[in-house]
């Protein structure tokens, strides 16, 4: 039985300017679904977590196989409402905790949380029509707390709420301005 589902992505070559020269940078990462089908509704046993994920932080020569891991998925309505339940703390699934984040970051792998995904399209729509500013503020505060970036995974292919999405981004950036150096991990806000 497969304990987790991993979807690979390679963002290809990005050109990053350094002292006037162009330096190619490759980004290799995974969208990481935990053993419960992308819910992250249980706290990981870190021994088992290492067994399942060690190949990501050590490809066999001590070097990570990826340079970014996107923990998937946060429900936008839960995050907007800072929901606390047996499954979430302040809207973040309990499995997306400091131990899981540190597991990757301690090996130089950047971590992001993905907000949404295909099963949360209606939740994105609800959050963006209810209080996108609160969602953006809460997302930025969670990013700061965990020292992670955030990915917008709003998969609405027709008639997306672009005005609400812009309000979300504006609120996020009000808390965490864009960082062109890339040093502030929480300032990383991407959209797929």
HELIX and SHEET records of a PDB file:
HELIX    1   1 UNK A   46  UNK A   57  1                                  12    
HELIX    2   2 UNK A   76  UNK A   81  1                                   6    
HELIX    3   3 UNK A   98  UNK A  105  1                                   8    
HELIX    4   4 UNK A  118  UNK A  120  5                                   3    
HELIX    5   5 UNK A  121  UNK A  130  1                                  10    
HELIX    6   6 UNK A  132  UNK A  146  1                                  15    
HELIX    7   7 UNK A  162  UNK A  175  1                                  14    
HELIX    8   8 UNK A  185  UNK A  187  5                                   3    
SHEET    1   A 6 UNK A   6  UNK A  18  0                                        
SHEET    2   A 6 UNK A  21  UNK A  32 -1                                        
SHEET    3   A 6 UNK A  68  UNK A  74  1                                        
SHEET    4   A 6 UNK A 110  UNK A 116  1                                        
SHEET    5   A 6 UNK A 149  UNK A 153  1                                        
SHEET    6   A 6 UNK A 189  UNK A 191  1                                        
SHEET    1   B 2 UNK A  88  UNK A  89  0                                        
SHEET    2   B 2 UNK A  92  UNK A  93 -1                                        
END                                                                             
